[in-house]
Amino acid sequence: MPMCQVNVTSGVESNCTRCPSIDDFRNQVYSTAYSLITVLGLFGNGFALVVLIRTYRQGSPFHVFMLNLAVSDLLCVLTLPLRVLYYVRQGQWDHGDFLCRISSYTLYVNLYCSIYFMAAMSITRFLAIVFPVQNLRLVTENRARLVCAGIWLFICLSSSPFLMSGQHFDPCTNKTKCFEPPQCQNMKKIMVLNYFSLVIGFALPFVVILLCYVGIVRALMSRTHTARRQRDTGIKAIRMIVIVLLTFLISFMPYHIQRTIHLNFKARSDTPCSEVVAMQKSVVVTLSLAAANSCFDPLLYFFSGEGFRNRLSSLRRSVTGNTLRSTARLKPIVAPVPGENHQMAS
């Protein structure tokens, strides 16, 4: 989503200020948070992606959305080690302008792709439970692929302003900076872009998700006697509701609310240093939480994904079967000793 980063994502002023620096706090929090997110995100999403790809023949529209969400998360966490190095080196960027732009861009593409893929998954689950007959005709794998392609295209294009800001030299610290672009002068334009991002990138899909969940809960509560398969679908839906809402409440909502408050806050000129420092620290915390959405998504696959655990079991059986067949082929054939089975021959 287009938005100038003007310290909204870094929480650190690019120019020399009269207020105390939060560089130590920022470097410690970001390096620790991004390191944990990298490890957990790589393991969780990498494992999920392997299972989803190896069991692709058991495809479904929900499976298509899960696969794209896992790819989005992996692309994001693969760039996080560059951020870790940057903050470990106390804000010194040594990896070139191109990687600076891509690292910033990828984080926000993942953020908004995750939101939209979750909305698509919620709509899919809503149709499956509330309109099961129409769902068979309306929701297909090919249409799910088209929706995913549309999401990727829309998010990648609307996030393109993040490619406009690369590395720059900061005369105050004599360091090459990244993720901390020079201050933009047109505050009005920044505010417009922020509200576009807030409404289209966050509020609209969140409202759609909430409406889907209201419909799902009402449909489940109205069913008194249901078949086992319907009960299993309902349980998966409830799990998805819990995980997605927690992800929004922990990762997405604090970041978007704080970012909007911060931009309005920056428009003031007579702000005491205590408020400036508190606001900058809150930026660091909320951006770390936003990046952590990559760690919540594997929970979504495992606890609410259509047959994900069944896919995992079938993959394990397939691997075990292949191993046993390979062992059988490699096992040497021992010729029988004459007279050894004389009892059976008699």
C-alpha positions in Angstrom: 0.0 0.0 0.0 1.4 3.4 -0.9 2.7 5.3 2.0 5.8 7.4 2.5 7.9 5.8 5.3 9.0 9.1 6.8 10.2 7.4 10.0 6.8 5.7 10.3 8.4 2.3 9.9 11.7 3.0 11.5 10.7 5.2 14.4 14.0 7.1 14.1 14.4 10.7 12.9 16.8 10.9 9.9 18.0 14.4 10.8 19.6 15.6 14.0 17.1 16.4 16.7 17.0 17.9 20.1 15.4 14.8 21.6 17.3 11.7 22.9 17.9 9.0 20.4 16.2 5.6 20.7 18.8 3.9 18.5 19.9 1.4 21.2 16.3 0.5 22.0 15.5 0.2 18.3 18.5 -1.8 17.3 18.0 -4.3 20.2 14.3 -4.8 19.6 14.4 -5.1 15.9 17.4 -7.4 15.7 15.9 -9.7 18.3 12.4 -9.7 16.9 13.4 -10.1 13.3 15.8 -13.0 14.3 12.9 -14.9 16.0 10.5 -14.2 13.2 13.1 -15.4 10.6 13.6 -18.7 12.5 10.0 -19.4 13.2 8.7 -18.2 9.9 11.2 -20.2 7.8 10.5 -23.4 9.7 6.7 -23.0 9.9 6.1 -21.8 6.4 8.8 -23.8 4.8 7.4 -27.0 6.3 3.8 -26.0 5.3 4.9 -25.2 1.8 6.6 -28.6 1.4 3.5 -30.4 2.6 1.2 -28.3 0.3 3.3 -28.8 -2.8 3.9 -32.6 -2.2 0.1 -33.1 -1.8 -0.9 -30.7 -4.6 -3.0 -33.4 -6.3 -5.4 -33.2 -3.3 -6.1 -29.6 -4.4 -9.0 -27.4 -3.4 -9.7 -23.6 -3.5 -8.7 -23.3 0.1 -5.5 -25.2 -0.6 -4.7 -22.6 -3.4 -5.0 -19.7 -0.9 -2.9 -21.5 1.7 -0.2 -22.1 -0.8 0.0 -18.5 -1.9 -0.1 -17.3 1.7 2.9 -19.6 2.5 4.8 -18.3 -0.5 4.2 -14.7 0.5 5.4 -15.4 4.1 8.5 -17.1 2.9 9.4 -14.3 0.5 9.1 -11.9 3.5 11.2 -13.9 6.0 13.9 -14.5 3.5 14.6 -10.7 3.5 14.5 -10.3 7.3 18.2 -11.4 7.9 19.2 -8.3 6.0 17.3 -6.2 8.5 18.9 -8.1 11.4 22.4 -7.4 10.0 21.5 -3.7 9.6 20.3 -3.3 13.2 23.1 -5.5 14.6 25.5 -3.1 12.9 23.9 -0.2 14.7 22.1 1.2 11.6 24.9 0.7 9.0 23.7 -0.6 5.6 26.3 -2.4 3.4 24.3 -4.3 0.9 23.5 -1.9 -1.9 20.6 0.2 -3.0 18.7 -2.6 -4.8 18.5 -4.9 -1.8 17.5 -1.9 0.4 14.5 -1.2 -1.8 13.5 -4.9 -2.1 13.8 -5.6 1.6 11.5 -2.7 2.4 9.1 -3.5 -0.4 8.8 -7.2 0.4 7.8 -6.7 4.0 4.8 -4.6 3.0 3.8 -6.8 0.1 3.6 -9.7 2.6 1.7 -7.6 5.1 -1.1 -6.8 2.7 -1.1 -10.0 0.8 -1.6 -11.8 4.1 -4.6 -9.7 4.9 -6.2 -10.2 1.5 -5.4 -14.0 1.4 -7.0 -14.3 4.8 -10.1 -12.5 3.6 -10.3 -14.8 0.6 -10.0 -17.8 2.8 -12.7 -16.5 5.1 -15.0 -15.9 2.1 -14.3 -19.4 0.9 -15.1 -20.9 4.3 -18.3 -18.8 4.5 -19.6 -20.0 1.2 -18.8 -23.6 2.1 -20.8 -23.4 5.3 -23.6 -21.0 4.6 -24.2 -21.8 0.9 -22.8 -25.4 0.5 -24.7 -26.1 -2.7 -23.8 -22.9 -4.5 -20.3 -23.2 -3.2 -19.6 -26.3 -5.4 -20.5 -24.3 -8.5 -19.0 -20.9 -7.6 -15.8 -21.8 -5.8 -13.3 -23.7 -8.0 -9.5 -24.1 -8.1 -9.2 -22.1 -11.3 -11.2 -19.2 -9.9 -9.1 -19.3 -6.7 -5.9 -19.1 -8.8 -7.4 -16.1 -10.6 -8.2 -14.4 -7.3 -4.7 -15.0 -6.0 -3.2 -13.6 -9.2 -5.4 -10.5 -8.8 -4.3 -10.1 -5.2 -0.6 -10.4 -6.1 -1.0 -7.9 -8.9 -3.0 -5.4 -6.9 -0.8 -5.5 -3.8 2.5 -5.4 -5.8 1.4 -2.4 -7.8 -0.1 -0.5 -4.9 3.0 -1.1 -2.7 5.4 0.1 -5.5 6.0 3.5 -3.7 8.2 1.5 -1.3 10.5 0.8 -4.2 11.1 4.6 -4.6 13.1 5.0 -1.4 16.5 3.3 -1.2 19.7 3.7 0.8 21.0 7.2 1.6 23.8 8.7 3.6 23.0 10.3 7.0 25.4 13.2 7.8 24.4 13.1 11.4 25.8 9.6 12.0 28.1 9.3 9.0 26.4 6.0 8.1 24.6 4.7 5.1 21.0 4.2 6.0 18.2 1.9 4.9 14.6 1.6 6.1 14.9 5.2 7.2 14.4 7.4 4.1 14.8 11.1 4.2 11.9 13.1 5.4 9.2 13.8 2.9 8.1 17.4 2.6 4.4 17.0 1.5 2.7 15.9 4.7 -0.7 16.2 3.1 0.1 13.7 0.4 1.5 11.3 3.0 -1.7 11.5 5.0 -3.8 10.8 1.9 -1.7 7.7 1.0 -1.8 6.5 4.6 -5.6 6.7 4.7 -5.8 4.9 1.4 -3.6 2.2 2.8 -5.6 2.1 6.1 -9.0 1.8 4.4 -8.3 -0.3 1.3 -5.4 -2.4 2.8 -6.8 -3.0 6.3 -10.3 -1.8 7.1 -12.1 -3.1 4.0 -10.8 -6.7 4.2 -11.2 -6.7 8.0 -14.9 -5.7 7.7 -15.4 -8.4 5.0 -13.8 -11.0 7.3 -16.0 -10.0 10.3 -19.1 -10.2 8.2 -18.1 -13.7 7.0 -17.5 -14.8 10.5 -20.9 -13.5 11.7 -22.5 -15.5 8.9 -20.5 -18.6 9.8 -21.4 -18.5 13.5 -25.1 -17.9 12.8 -25.2 -20.8 10.4 -23.4 -23.1 12.9 -25.7 -22.1 15.7 -28.8 -22.7 13.7 -27.9 -26.3 13.0 -29.1 -28.6 15.7 -28.3 -32.0 14.2 -25.4 -32.2 11.8 -23.5 -34.9 10.2 -19.9 -35.6 11.4 -18.4 -34.0 8.2 -20.4 -30.9 8.8 -19.3 -30.8 12.5 -15.7 -31.1 11.4 -16.1 -28.3 8.9 -17.6 -26.2 11.7 -14.7 -26.9 14.1 -12.2 -25.9 11.4 -14.2 -22.7 10.8 -14.2 -21.8 14.5 -10.4 -22.4 14.6 -9.9 -20.2 11.6 -12.0 -17.4 13.2 -9.9 -17.5 16.4 -6.5 -17.6 14.6 -7.4 -14.9 12.0 -8.9 -12.5 14.6 -5.9 -13.0 16.9 -3.6 -12.2 14.0 -5.5 -9.0 13.2 -5.7 -8.0 16.9 -2.0 -8.7 17.6 -0.3 -7.9 14.3 -2.3 -5.8 11.9 -4.5 -3.6 14.0 -1.9 -2.1 16.4 0.4 -1.2 13.5 -2.3 0.5 11.4 -3.7 2.4 14.3 -0.3 3.5 15.6 0.9 4.5 12.1 -2.1 6.8 11.6 -1.6 8.3 15.1 2.1 8.8 14.5 1.5 10.7 11.2 -1.0 13.0 12.9 1.5 13.4 15.8 4.3 14.4 13.4 2.2 17.3 12.1 2.5 19.0 15.4 5.5 21.3 16.0 5.5 21.8 19.8 5.7 18.3 21.0 7.7 17.5 24.2 10.6 15.1 23.9 9.0 12.6 26.3 6.1 12.2 23.8 8.4 12.0 20.8 10.4 9.2 22.4 7.3 7.3 23.5 5.8 7.5 20.0 9.0 6.4 18.3 9.3 3.4 20.6 5.7 2.4 19.9 6.5 2.4 16.2 9.3 -0.1 16.8 7.0 -2.4 18.8 4.0 -2.3 16.4 6.1 -2.8 13.3 7.8 -5.8 14.9 4.3 -7.2 15.7 3.2 -6.6 12.1 6.2 -8.5 10.8 5.3 -11.4 13.1 2.2 -12.2 11.1 4.4 -14.7 9.2 4.6 -16.7 12.4 0.8 -17.0 12.9 0.0 -18.3 9.5 1.4 -21.8 10.0 -1.1 -22.2 12.8 -3.8 -21.3 10.3 -2.7 -24.1 8.0 -2.4 -26.8 10.7 -5.5 -26.1 12.8 -8.0 -24.9 10.2 -6.7 -25.8 6.7 -8.8 -28.2 4.7 -7.3 -31.6 5.4 -3.8 -30.2 6.2 -3.2 -32.8 8.8 -4.5 -35.5 6.5 -2.1 -34.2 3.8 0.7 -34.4 6.4 -0.3 -38.0 7.2 -0.5 -39.0 3.6 2.8 -37.4 2.9 4.4 -39.3 5.8 2.9 -42.6 4.6 4.1 -41.8 1.1 7.7 -41.1 2.3 7.6 -44.2 4.5 6.4 -46.4 1.7 9.0 -45.1 -0.7 11.7 -45.7 1.9 10.5 -49.3 2.5 10.4 -50.0 -1.2 13.9 -48.6 -1.7 15.1 -50.8 1.2 13.5 -53.8 -0.3 15.2 -53.2 -3.6 18.6 -52.8 -1.9 18.2 -55.8 0.4 20.5 -58.7 -0.8 19.0 -61.9 -1.9 20.5 -64.8 0.1 20.4 -68.2 -1.7 18.9 -71.0 0.5 21.3 -73.5 2.0 20.7 -77.0 0.6 18.7 -79.0 3.1 17.7 -76.0 5.2 14.0 -76.3 4.4 13.9 -80.1 4.2 11.0 -80.2 6.6 8.8 -78.1 4.4 9.7 -80.2 1.4 8.8 -83.4 3.0 
